[in-house]
């Protein structure tokens, strides 16, 4: 019976499997249908707003309040429903891996990071290079103490490389790349704690993905979500929003950010694109460089690490400001990627739409909500705004079920976090979108950049 079941399974998968271009076409068609329905239903809303303001303003505002977000959400829902990623496969021989740990003023976390990396259950050779970028706290001292106190296996080697002058994250990563002895490179941050099987899973995903895959982003979850509402809301952002976007992008062969907090790369591909560029968004700019070369970037949803999310509004704002500046940097460095004939290009344009989306949300929608609440003026936020809630609810339910299944498969539980969830649903975008606008303008105006400020 076992043999028969095994033989039948591939046939079932083939019967229900659709090639990626077909999935893409189905998702686009579903998004277009939803958008056309939205346009038809909102015609009166557009006309009424145009009468009290201006027809062009009304069309522009409602396009980015309702039509574009509706298209994005519908596309994402369809994609997640169609997502049948190939299973990871066990390897007969596991290649050597070098982990680069970029650290700047990480005295509080660096010992835990080194310990978690050194105690990975990875069966291959493992080299850990801790790159202290001129920290002015005890990062180097505590890292060395942690190294000496390790009881790791014979396959693990740890080196502390102490750079006396702060040069920036990209510079120390490139220095570490030159020091690396293995052909597979993993990057983690100085405050990252790895799940014991994270390294094994991300290597297996890299080796199991389609030909041309040279990088894979791991799954980053929030470690300090119980600290306050800000970290609690970010737990849902990482668990829901970021994970869903990476799943979607990887299905179409182009995760747009192999983030420095946890990703794996082929060393020769990194060298081919010149390593990490000198900018605040070094990981996104480098990833777009890989995509421009025609390579594929994947996503390992079950290769999990935990990071400390910013705990104060100032820290959160500075982080998201850097991310927004990184997007502008990537467009500046790789604008010709916008015209590459591949499915991923849609998501490049998708990211470009976040500039007007965030601007409209900050300058039009938020004031419109305040006008509705305090003055009963429903020109911007009114009954038609509620029409987007069913699709948003459906999207959240789908990604929650997908992520919950993955978490349970890892022997973990989804923690109850009602306060963080409420803040995430009701206020998170009100906090985040204005910060993103601040980041865009900071980059466009050429304001000073500095790595190391949380």
VOPAGU-2260 file (C-alpha; in pm, 1 decimal, decimal comma):
REM VOPAGU-2260
SITE   aa  ch    i         X         Y         Z
SITE  UNK   A    0       0,0       0,0       0,0
SITE  UNK   A    1     279,5     243,1      84,6
SITE  UNK   A    2     440,7     190,5    -253,3
SITE  UNK   A    3     114,6     247,9    -438,9
SITE  UNK   A    4      44,4     568,4    -250,4
SITE  UNK   A    5     392,7     697,8    -326,3
SITE  UNK   A    6     355,2     619,6    -693,5
SITE  UNK   A    7      17,8     790,9    -714,5
SITE  UNK   A    8     124,8    1110,7    -542,7
SITE  UNK   A    9     337,2    1255,1    -828,6
SITE  UNK   A   10      50,4    1196,5   -1074,6
SITE  UNK   A   11    -187,2    1390,3    -848,3
SITE  UNK   A   12      59,0    1675,8    -819,6
SITE  UNK   A   13     103,2    1685,9   -1196,9
SITE  UNK   A   14    -271,9    1690,3   -1255,2
SITE  UNK   A   15    -317,2    1992,7   -1026,5
SITE  UNK   A   16       5,9    2173,7   -1107,0
SITE  UNK   A   17      -1,5    2486,1   -1323,3
SITE  UNK   A   18     316,4    2633,7   -1472,7
SITE  UNK   A   19     429,4    2959,0   -1318,7
SITE  UNK   A   20     330,1    3176,4   -1620,7
SITE  UNK   A   21     -22,9    3029,7   -1603,8
SITE  UNK   A   22     -42,2    3108,4   -1230,1
SITE  UNK   A   23      78,5    3459,0   -1302,0
SITE  UNK   A   24    -186,6    3506,6   -1571,3
SITE  UNK   A   25    -462,3    3377,2   -1341,4
SITE  UNK   A   26    -353,6    3609,3   -1059,2
SITE  UNK   A   27    -336,2    3910,8   -1292,8
SITE  UNK   A   28    -679,3    3828,6   -1435,3
SITE  UNK   A   29    -830,1    3801,3   -1085,9
SITE  UNK   A   30    -673,9    4134,8    -987,0
SITE  UNK   A   31    -801,0    4307,0   -1303,4
SITE  UNK   A   32   -1154,7    4176,2   -1248,6
SITE  UNK   A   33   -1151,8    4300,6    -889,2
SITE  UNK   A   34   -1016,8    4640,0    -996,7
SITE  UNK   A   35   -1277,2    4683,0   -1271,2
SITE  UNK   A   36   -1550,9    4593,9   -1023,8
SITE  UNK   A   37   -1409,2    4850,3    -781,5
SITE  UNK   A   38   -1404,3    5120,0   -1049,5
SITE  UNK   A   39   -1766,7    5047,9   -1141,8
SITE  UNK   A   40   -1885,0    5051,1    -779,0
SITE  UNK   A   41   -1694,5    5368,3    -693,4
SITE  UNK   A   42   -1804,5    5581,2    -991,5
SITE  UNK   A   43   -2042,5    5783,5    -773,8
SITE  UNK   A   44   -1772,3    5833,5    -509,4
SITE  UNK   A   45   -1528,7    5967,4    -769,7
SITE  UNK   A   46   -1790,5    6201,1    -915,9
SITE  UNK   A   47   -1897,1    6342,3    -579,6
SITE  UNK   A   48   -1539,2    6401,1    -468,5
SITE  UNK   A   49   -1464,9    6562,7    -803,7
SITE  UNK   A   50   -1750,8    6808,8    -755,9
SITE  UNK   A   51   -1627,6    6931,7    -416,1
SITE  UNK   A   52   -1257,4    6925,8    -512,1
SITE  UNK   A   53   -1136,1    6864,6    -867,3
SITE  UNK   A   54   -1206,4    6571,3   -1107,2
SITE  UNK   A   55    -835,8    6499,5   -1162,8
SITE  UNK   A   56    -760,7    6516,7    -790,3
SITE  UNK   A   57   -1056,5    6286,0    -716,8
SITE  UNK   A   58    -944,6    6024,8    -969,6
SITE  UNK   A   59    -582,8    6040,0    -849,2
SITE  UNK   A   60    -675,2    6013,5    -480,5
SITE  UNK   A   61    -919,6    5725,4    -516,0
SITE  UNK   A   62    -688,8    5540,2    -754,6
SITE  UNK   A   63    -425,8    5517,5    -482,3
SITE  UNK   A   64    -669,2    5484,4    -191,9
SITE  UNK   A   65    -875,9    5201,8    -343,1
SITE  UNK   A   66    -794,5    5084,2    -696,4
SITE  UNK   A   67    -419,0    5017,4    -671,5
SITE  UNK   A   68    -433,3    4859,9    -321,5
SITE  UNK   A   69    -729,4    4651,3    -438,2
SITE  UNK   A   70    -534,2    4522,6    -738,8
SITE  UNK   A   71    -236,8    4438,1    -516,2
SITE  UNK   A   72    -443,4    4256,6    -255,2
SITE  UNK   A   73    -642,7    4061,0    -514,4
SITE  UNK   A   74    -323,1    3956,7    -693,1
SITE  UNK   A   75    -169,2    3846,6    -364,1
SITE  UNK   A   76    -476,5    3646,2    -258,6
SITE  UNK   A   77    -484,6    3464,8    -592,0
SITE  UNK   A   78    -110,9    3395,7    -578,4
SITE  UNK   A   79    -120,3    3253,2    -226,6
SITE  UNK   A   80    -409,2    3026,1    -321,1
SITE  UNK   A   81    -209,3    2898,0    -620,8
SITE  UNK   A   82     121,8    2864,1    -434,4
SITE  UNK   A   83     246,0    2502,8    -442,4
SITE  UNK   A   84     618,0    2532,4    -383,7
SITE  UNK   A   85     844,0    2227,2    -440,1
SITE  UNK   A   86     949,8    2047,8    -121,0
SITE  UNK   A   87    1296,2    2087,4      20,8
SITE  UNK   A   88    1512,8    1783,0     -42,8
SITE  UNK   A   89    1767,5    1630,3     188,4
SITE  UNK   A   90    2123,8    1635,6      54,6
SITE  UNK   A   91    2368,9    1349,5      50,6
SITE  UNK   A   92    2655,3    1590,4     116,7
SITE  UNK   A   93    2609,8    1932,7     275,0
SITE  UNK   A   94    2848,8    2198,5     140,8
SITE  UNK   A   95    3057,6    2423,0     361,6
SITE  UNK   A   96    2898,6    2752,0     466,5
SITE  UNK   A   97    3046,7    3080,5     588,6
SITE  UNK   A   98    2823,3    3295,9     808,9
SITE  UNK   A   99    2900,8    3667,6     806,2
SITE  UNK   A  100    2780,8    3845,3    1121,1
SITE  UNK   A  101    2790,1    4222,3    1070,4
SITE  UNK   A  102    2791,0    4387,2    1413,7
SITE  UNK   A  103    2791,6    4748,5    1526,8
SITE  UNK   A  104    2729,0    4823,5    1895,4
SITE  UNK   A  105    2563,5    4486,1    1957,2
SITE  UNK   A  106    2704,4    4421,7    2305,5
SITE  UNK   A  107    2364,1    4318,3    2441,5
SITE  UNK   A  108    2299,7    4048,8    2181,5
SITE  UNK   A  109    2625,6    3938,7    2017,3
SITE  UNK   A  110    2698,9    3650,8    2257,2
SITE  UNK   A  111    2353,8    3496,9    2198,4
SITE  UNK   A  112    2394,9    3538,9    1824,0
SITE  UNK   A  113    2731,1    3360,2    1818,4
SITE  UNK   A  114    2604,0    3081,3    2042,4
SITE  UNK   A  115    2292,7    3018,6    1831,3
SITE  UNK   A  116    2495,3    3014,6    1507,4
SITE  UNK   A  117    2764,8    2784,8    1646,7
SITE  UNK   A  118    2507,0    2536,6    1776,4
SITE  UNK   A  119    2321,4    2494,4    1447,7
SITE  UNK   A  120    2258,8    2127,5    1364,6
SITE  UNK   A  121    2412,5    2176,7    1020,3
SITE  UNK   A  122    2599,3    1861,6     910,3
SITE  UNK   A  123    2853,8    2037,7     687,0
SITE  UNK   A  124    3154,4    2256,3     762,5
SITE  UNK   A  125    3058,8    2587,6     921,2
SITE  UNK   A  126    3271,5    2901,5     944,4
SITE  UNK   A  127    3141,3    3197,1    1146,0
SITE  UNK   A  128    3306,7    3534,8    1090,5
SITE  UNK   A  129    3200,5    3802,4    1339,0
SITE  UNK   A  130    3270,5    4139,1    1174,3
SITE  UNK   A  131    3289,8    4410,8    1439,5
SITE  UNK   A  132    3255,7    4739,9    1256,2
SITE  UNK   A  133    3436,0    4977,8    1492,2
SITE  UNK   A  134    3183,3    4945,5    1773,6
SITE  UNK   A  135    3228,9    5188,4    2062,4
SITE  UNK   A  136    3080,2    4949,5    2317,5
SITE  UNK   A  137    3198,1    4604,0    2433,2
SITE  UNK   A  138    3087,0    4414,6    2120,6
SITE  UNK   A  139    3434,2    4285,8    2027,6
SITE  UNK   A  140    3524,3    4193,8    2388,1
SITE  UNK   A  141    3200,5    4004,0    2450,3
SITE  UNK   A  142    3219,1    3833,6    2111,8
SITE  UNK   A  143    3566,8    3703,8    2192,5
SITE  UNK   A  144    3452,2    3584,4    2534,0
SITE  UNK   A  145    3159,9    3402,2    2371,2
SITE  UNK   A  146    3392,0    3239,5    2118,8
SITE  UNK   A  147    3623,4    3110,2    2390,6
SITE  UNK   A  148    3332,1    2971,3    2589,9
SITE  UNK   A  149    3175,7    2778,0    2302,0
SITE  UNK   A  150    3133,3    2402,3    2307,8
SITE  UNK   A  151    3060,3    2360,4    1941,0
SITE  UNK   A  152    3119,0    2060,5    1718,6
SITE  UNK   A  153    3443,1    1993,8    1530,9
SITE  UNK   A  154    3285,1    2118,7    1207,4
SITE  UNK   A  155    3245,6    2472,8    1348,5
SITE  UNK   A  156    3509,5    2744,8    1339,7
SITE  UNK   A  157    3453,4    3095,0    1480,1
SITE  UNK   A  158    3668,3    3401,7    1413,3
SITE  UNK   A  159    3629,2    3753,3    1549,1
SITE  UNK   A  160    3751,4    4016,6    1303,7
SITE  UNK   A  161    3774,2    4352,9    1479,7
SITE  UNK   A  162    3782,5    4650,3    1246,4
SITE  UNK   A  163    3892,4    4949,7    1458,4
SITE  UNK   A  164    3718,1    5216,6    1247,8
SITE  UNK   A  165    3347,8    5220,0    1163,7
SITE  UNK   A  166    3312,8    5189,7     785,1
SITE  UNK   A  167    2950,2    5085,6     737,0
SITE  UNK   A  168    2771,7    4754,4     693,5
SITE  UNK   A  169    2846,3    4708,6     323,2
SITE  UNK   A  170    3219,3    4761,7     375,3
SITE  UNK   A  171    3253,1    4503,2     652,8
SITE  UNK   A  172    3041,6    4250,5     462,7
SITE  UNK   A  173    3266,4    4288,7     158,4
SITE  UNK   A  174    3572,6    4248,0     379,8
SITE  UNK   A  175    3417,5    3937,3     530,4
SITE  UNK   A  176    3339,3    3803,9     182,4
SITE  UNK   A  177    3709,3    3823,0      97,0
SITE  UNK   A  178    3793,7    3633,2     418,3
SITE  UNK   A  179    3533,8    3359,9     362,8
SITE  UNK   A  180    3667,2    3012,5     282,8
SITE  UNK   A  181    3341,5    2850,4     163,7
SITE  UNK   A  182    3137,9    2894,9    -153,8
SITE  UNK   A  183    2806,1    2946,7      24,6
SITE  UNK   A  184    2769,2    3272,6     216,9
SITE  UNK   A  185    2504,6    3339,6     481,3
SITE  UNK   A  186    2451,9    3681,9     636,5
SITE  UNK   A  187    2289,9    3750,4     972,6
SITE  UNK   A  188    2270,4    4059,2    1190,3
SITE  UNK   A  189    2441,8    4096,8    1525,4
SITE  UNK   A  190    2112,3    4062,4    1715,6
SITE  UNK   A  191    1981,7    3755,5    1530,9
SITE  UNK   A  192    1910,1    3421,1    1695,0
SITE  UNK   A  193    1881,7    3121,7    1462,2
SITE  UNK   A  194    1643,9    2831,4    1503,4
SITE  UNK   A  195    1863,9    2516,3    1527,0
SITE  UNK   A  196    1756,2    2387,9    1183,8
SITE  UNK   A  197    1752,4    2727,0    1007,3
SITE  UNK   A  198    2086,3    2683,2     831,4
SITE  UNK   A  199    2009,1    2329,9     714,9
SITE  UNK   A  200    1671,7    2435,1     578,0
SITE  UNK   A  201    1797,0    2740,4     389,8
SITE  UNK   A  202    2078,4    2538,2     227,7
SITE  UNK   A  203    1829,7    2268,6     127,2
SITE  UNK   A  204    1596,8    2529,4     -19,7
SITE  UNK   A  205    1880,7    2684,3    -222,1
SITE  UNK   A  206    1974,3    2342,5    -359,0
SITE  UNK   A  207    1610,1    2240,6    -425,1
SITE  UNK   A  208    1496,8    2553,1    -606,4
SITE  UNK   A  209    1495,9    2586,1    -987,6
SITE  UNK   A  210    1821,1    2627,1   -1182,1
SITE  UNK   A  211    1960,6    2978,5   -1177,1
SITE  UNK   A  212    1878,6    3035,6    -809,6
SITE  UNK   A  213    2181,6    3208,8    -656,2
SITE  UNK   A  214    2026,6    3349,1    -337,3
SITE  UNK   A  215    1749,9    3262,8     -94,4
SITE  UNK   A  216    1598,5    3486,4     171,8
SITE  UNK   A  217    1517,5    3323,1     504,0
SITE  UNK   A  218    1218,5    3389,4     727,7
SITE  UNK   A  219    1274,9    3657,9     990,3
SITE  UNK   A  220    1039,2    3672,5    1288,8
SITE  UNK   A  221    1030,6    3909,3    1585,6
SITE  UNK   A  222    1204,0    3794,9    1902,3
SITE  UNK   A  223    1105,4    4072,5    2145,4
SITE  UNK   A  224     734,6    4100,0    2058,6
SITE  UNK   A  225     628,8    4102,1    2424,2
SITE  UNK   A  226     817,2    4422,6    2502,9
SITE  UNK   A  227     545,7    4673,1    2403,2
SITE  UNK   A  228     276,0    4750,1    2146,7
SITE  UNK   A  229     531,1    4865,4    1890,9
SITE  UNK   A  230     721,2    4535,2    1889,2
SITE  UNK   A  231     392,2    4345,1    1916,1
SITE  UNK   A  232     259,8    4509,5    1600,4
SITE  UNK   A  233     584,4    4437,0    1417,4
SITE  UNK   A  234     547,4    4069,3    1506,7
SITE  UNK   A  235     231,9    4067,4    1291,3
SITE  UNK   A  236     400,2    4271,1    1018,9
SITE  UNK   A  237     686,3    4019,8     988,4
SITE  UNK   A  238     453,3    3720,0    1029,2
SITE  UNK   A  239     183,9    3846,6     789,6
SITE  UNK   A  240     291,2    4125,4     558,3
SITE  UNK   A  241     659,8    4064,3     489,9
SITE  UNK   A  242     623,7    3684,8     474,6
SITE  UNK   A  243     329,9    3706,9     232,2
SITE  UNK   A  244     514,1    3943,7      -1,9
SITE  UNK   A  245     824,0    3722,4      -9,6
SITE  UNK   A  246     614,4    3411,4     -77,1
SITE  UNK   A  247     442,4    3588,9    -364,0
SITE  UNK   A  248     761,4    3722,8    -517,2
SITE  UNK   A  249     950,9    3394,7    -489,9
SITE  UNK   A  250     676,0    3205,5    -670,3
SITE  UNK   A  251     746,2    3424,5    -972,6
SITE  UNK   A  252    1122,8    3368,2    -942,3
SITE  UNK   A  253    1226,5    3699,9    -797,3
SITE  UNK   A  254    1225,4    3779,4    -425,9
SITE  UNK   A  255    1320,1    4148,1    -432,8
SITE  UNK   A  256    1514,6    4157,9    -107,2
SITE  UNK   A  257    1748,8    3886,0      16,5
SITE  UNK   A  258    1772,1    4066,7     348,7
SITE  UNK   A  259    2096,0    4094,1     542,6
SITE  UNK   A  260    1924,6    3969,6     859,7
SITE  UNK   A  261    1921,5    3615,7     717,7
SITE  UNK   A  262    1988,7    3510,7     358,9
SITE  UNK   A  263    2216,6    3273,6     169,4
SITE  UNK   A  264    2409,8    3343,2    -150,4
SITE  UNK   A  265    2650,7    3177,4    -389,2
SITE  UNK   A  266    2984,1    3349,9    -336,8
SITE  UNK   A  267    3064,0    3375,6    -707,5
SITE  UNK   A  268    2731,3    3550,1    -774,5
SITE  UNK   A  269    2806,7    3805,6    -503,3
SITE  UNK   A  270    3148,0    3869,7    -654,9
SITE  UNK   A  271    2995,3    3900,8   -1002,2
SITE  UNK   A  272    2772,3    4190,5    -891,7
SITE  UNK   A  273    3052,5    4355,0    -693,2
SITE  UNK   A  274    2932,4    4251,3    -347,2
SITE  UNK   A  275    2729,7    4489,1    -136,0
SITE  UNK   A  276    2726,4    4852,6    -254,2
SITE  UNK   A  277    2801,9    5144,8     -24,4
SITE  UNK   A  278    2451,0    5260,5      64,0
SITE  UNK   A  279    2194,4    5225,5     342,7
SITE  UNK   A  280    1990,7    4971,2     143,3
SITE  UNK   A  281    2284,5    4750,5      53,3
SITE  UNK   A  282    2082,8    4427,2      61,7
SITE  UNK   A  283    1804,6    4542,3    -171,9
SITE  UNK   A  284    2047,0    4708,6    -416,6
SITE  UNK   A  285    2263,7    4395,5    -425,2
SITE  UNK   A  286    1957,9    4170,6    -473,9
SITE  UNK   A  287    1837,2    4379,4    -766,8
SITE  UNK   A  288    2185,7    4345,1    -911,4
SITE  UNK   A  289    2145,0    3965,3    -904,2
SITE  UNK   A  290    1803,1    3991,2   -1069,9
SITE  UNK   A  291    1943,5    4219,0   -1338,7
SITE  UNK   A  292    2197,7    3949,8   -1423,8
SITE  UNK   A  293    1905,9    3713,9   -1489,3
SITE  UNK   A  294    1942,8    3509,7   -1171,8
SITE  UNK   A  295    1660,7    3381,1    -952,8
SITE  UNK   A  296    1620,5    3472,3    -583,2
SITE  UNK   A  297    1408,6    3239,7    -368,7
SITE  UNK   A  298    1250,6    3233,6     -24,3
SITE  UNK   A  299    1275,7    2968,2     248,4
SITE  UNK   A  300     962,2    3018,9     457,0
SITE  UNK   A  301    1061,2    2753,4     712,1
SITE  UNK   A  302    1423,9    2859,6     763,8
SITE  UNK   A  303    1355,0    3077,9    1065,1
SITE  UNK   A  304    1555,0    3327,7    1266,4
SITE  UNK   A  305    1444,3    3571,8    1532,9
SITE  UNK   A  306    1549,5    3935,0    1549,4
SITE  UNK   A  307    1491,6    4220,8    1791,3
SITE  UNK   A  308    1246,3    4465,2    1637,1
SITE  UNK   A  309    1278,9    4838,7    1715,1
SITE  UNK   A  310    1113,2    4900,2    2051,8
SITE  UNK   A  311    1058,3    5275,5    2032,4
SITE  UNK   A  312     891,4    5492,0    1771,3
SITE  UNK   A  313    1222,1    5667,2    1700,0
SITE  UNK   A  314    1403,3    5337,4    1638,4
SITE  UNK   A  315    1117,0    5209,5    1423,7
SITE  UNK   A  316    1103,4    5532,6    1223,1
SITE  UNK   A  317    1477,1    5528,8    1154,4
SITE  UNK   A  318    1464,6    5163,9    1043,2
SITE  UNK   A  319    1170,3    5210,2     805,6
SITE  UNK   A  320    1322,6    5533,8     680,6
SITE  UNK   A  321    1634,7    5335,1     583,9
SITE  UNK   A  322    1422,0    5073,7     409,4
SITE  UNK   A  323    1242,7    5343,7     209,4
SITE  UNK   A  324    1571,7    5507,3     116,2
SITE  UNK   A  325    1696,1    5164,4       8,7
SITE  UNK   A  326    1410,6    5136,9    -239,4
SITE  UNK   A  327    1503,8    5469,3    -399,4
SITE  UNK   A  328    1870,8    5361,7    -406,5
SITE  UNK   A  329    1779,4    5035,3    -581,3
SITE  UNK   A  330    1580,0    5220,9    -847,9
SITE  UNK   A  331    1868,5    5463,7    -896,6
SITE  UNK   A  332    2128,2    5184,5    -933,0
SITE  UNK   A  333    1917,8    4947,0   -1143,7
SITE  UNK   A  334    1659,6    5153,6   -1331,0
SITE  UNK   A  335    1712,0    4943,7   -1645,0
SITE  UNK   A  336    1572,2    4644,6   -1452,5
SITE  UNK   A  337    1230,7    4808,8   -1498,4
SITE  UNK   A  338    1238,7    4700,2   -1862,4
SITE  UNK   A  339    1374,5    4345,7   -1826,8
SITE  UNK   A  340    1140,2    4086,2   -1985,7
SITE  UNK   A  341    1068,0    3870,8   -1678,9
SITE  UNK   A  342     778,2    3823,3   -1435,0
SITE  UNK   A  343     971,0    3989,4   -1152,2
SITE  UNK   A  344     956,4    4323,5   -1332,7
SITE  UNK   A  345     594,1    4357,7   -1223,6
SITE  UNK   A  346     709,2    4376,9    -862,0
SITE  UNK   A  347     971,1    4639,1    -944,5
SITE  UNK   A  348     691,1    4857,7   -1081,6
SITE  UNK   A  349     478,1    4750,0    -785,7
SITE  UNK   A  350     742,8    4892,1    -551,9
SITE  UNK   A  351     750,8    5215,6    -751,0
SITE  UNK   A  352     379,3    5256,0    -682,5
SITE  UNK   A  353     450,3    5268,7    -310,0
SITE  UNK   A  354     579,9    5622,8    -352,0
SITE  UNK   A  355     242,3    5771,8    -459,0
SITE  UNK   A  356      56,1    5519,7    -240,2
SITE  UNK   A  357     235,3    5629,3      75,7
SITE  UNK   A  358     210,2    5995,2     -24,9
SITE  UNK   A  359    -166,5    5977,5     -83,9
SITE  UNK   A  360    -221,1    5779,5     234,2
SITE  UNK   A  361     -24,4    6032,0     439,3
SITE  UNK   A  362    -148,1    6357,5     287,2
SITE  UNK   A  363    -500,9    6264,9     176,7
SITE  UNK   A  364    -638,2    5950,5     339,2
SITE  UNK   A  365    -528,0    6015,0     699,5
SITE  UNK   A  366    -669,3    6372,7     692,1
SITE  UNK   A  367    -982,2    6226,4     531,4
SITE  UNK   A  368   -1026,0    5979,9     817,5
SITE  UNK   A  369    -983,4    6260,3    1071,2
SITE  UNK   A  370   -1239,4    6470,3     883,1
SITE  UNK   A  371   -1486,6    6180,3     892,5
SITE  UNK   A  372   -1433,7    6112,5    1264,1
SITE  UNK   A  373   -1437,7    6468,4    1395,8
SITE  UNK   A  374   -1643,2    6663,3    1141,4
SITE  UNK   A  375   -1859,9    6396,7     970,7
SITE  UNK   A  376   -1712,8    6490,0     632,1
SITE  UNK   A  377   -1703,2    6169,9     426,9
SITE  UNK   A  378   -1553,0    6292,4     101,7
SITE  UNK   A  379   -1239,2    6078,4     139,8
SITE  UNK   A  380   -1319,7    5818,0     406,7
SITE  UNK   A  381   -1679,0    5708,8     370,8
SITE  UNK   A  382   -1899,6    5407,6     301,8
SITE  UNK   A  383   -1706,5    5311,0     -13,1
SITE  UNK   A  384   -1386,7    5288,1     191,4
SITE  UNK   A  385   -1544,9    4998,0     378,9
SITE  UNK   A  386   -1568,4    4803,0      53,1
SITE  UNK   A  387   -1198,8    4719,6      72,2
SITE  UNK   A  388   -1238,1    4548,1     410,4
SITE  UNK   A  389   -1367,9    4210,8     281,3
SITE  UNK   A  390   -1068,8    4165,6      51,8
SITE  UNK   A  391    -827,3    4278,7     322,2
SITE  UNK   A  392    -992,6    4037,6     565,3
SITE  UNK   A  393    -967,9    3752,3     313,8
SITE  UNK   A  394    -600,6    3826,5     253,3
SITE  UNK   A  395    -526,2    3823,7     627,3
SITE  UNK   A  396    -713,4    3497,7     682,0
SITE  UNK   A  397    -530,2    3324,4     396,6
SITE  UNK   A  398    -181,3    3432,1     500,7
SITE  UNK   A  399    -258,7    3352,8     864,9
SITE  UNK   A  400    -359,7    2997,9     771,5
SITE  UNK   A  401     -56,2    2953,6     545,4
SITE  UNK   A  402     184,8    3085,2     807,0
SITE  UNK   A  403      19,0    2895,5    1091,9
SITE  UNK   A  404      56,8    2565,9     906,4
SITE  UNK   A  405     424,3    2640,0     852,0
SITE  UNK   A  406     479,7    2736,3    1216,8
SITE  UNK   A  407     302,1    2425,2    1345,4
SITE  UNK   A  408     505,9    2206,7    1108,1
SITE  UNK   A  409     818,4    2338,7    1281,2
SITE  UNK   A  410     688,6    2228,2    1621,7
SITE  UNK   A  411     614,6    2588,3    1720,2
SITE  UNK   A  412     298,8    2773,3    1819,9
SITE  UNK   A  413     155,6    3103,2    1703,2
SITE  UNK   A  414     167,2    3319,7    2013,3
SITE  UNK   A  415    -141,5    3507,6    2123,6
SITE  UNK   A  416     -78,2    3876,6    2083,6
SITE  UNK   A  417    -417,8    4054,5    2076,3
SITE  UNK   A  418    -281,9    4397,7    2170,9
SITE  UNK   A  419     -20,0    4389,9    1896,9
SITE  UNK   A  420    -277,0    4261,0    1646,6
SITE  UNK   A  421    -519,7    4541,9    1729,6
SITE  UNK   A  422    -246,6    4802,8    1693,4
SITE  UNK   A  423    -133,2    4640,6    1367,3
SITE  UNK   A  424    -483,4    4647,2    1219,0
SITE  UNK   A  425    -591,1    4992,2    1334,8
SITE  UNK   A  426    -285,6    5213,6    1369,0
SITE  UNK   A  427      24,5    5053,4    1218,4
SITE  UNK   A  428     -10,3    5202,9     871,2
SITE  UNK   A  429     -90,1    5543,0    1022,5
SITE  UNK   A  430     251,9    5526,3    1187,3
SITE  UNK   A  431     444,2    5362,6     903,9
SITE  UNK   A  432     331,4    5540,1     587,3
SITE  UNK   A  433     437,9    5892,0     694,6
SITE  UNK   A  434     776,1    5749,2     794,6
SITE  UNK   A  435     812,0    5594,6     448,5
SITE  UNK   A  436     738,4    5931,0     288,5
SITE  UNK   A  437    1006,3    6083,5     510,9
SITE  UNK   A  438    1250,7    5818,9     386,2
SITE  UNK   A  439    1169,9    5879,6      19,2
SITE  UNK   A  440    1219,8    6253,4      52,2
SITE  UNK   A  441    1540,8    6208,1     254,1
SITE  UNK   A  442    1689,9    6003,3     -27,9
SITE  UNK   A  443    1563,0    6227,9    -306,0
SITE  UNK   A  444    1706,2    6531,3    -126,2
SITE  UNK   A  445    2039,1    6356,4     -68,9
SITE  UNK   A  446    2040,3    6384,7     310,6
SITE  UNK   A  447    2316,8    6226,4     517,8
SITE  UNK   A  448    2313,5    5847,4     559,1
SITE  UNK   A  449    2456,1    5647,0     847,6
SITE  UNK   A  450    2449,2    5278,7     935,5
SITE  UNK   A  451    2419,3    5161,2    1293,7
SITE  UNK   A  452    2130,3    5370,1    1423,6
SITE  UNK   A  453    1852,4    5134,5    1523,8
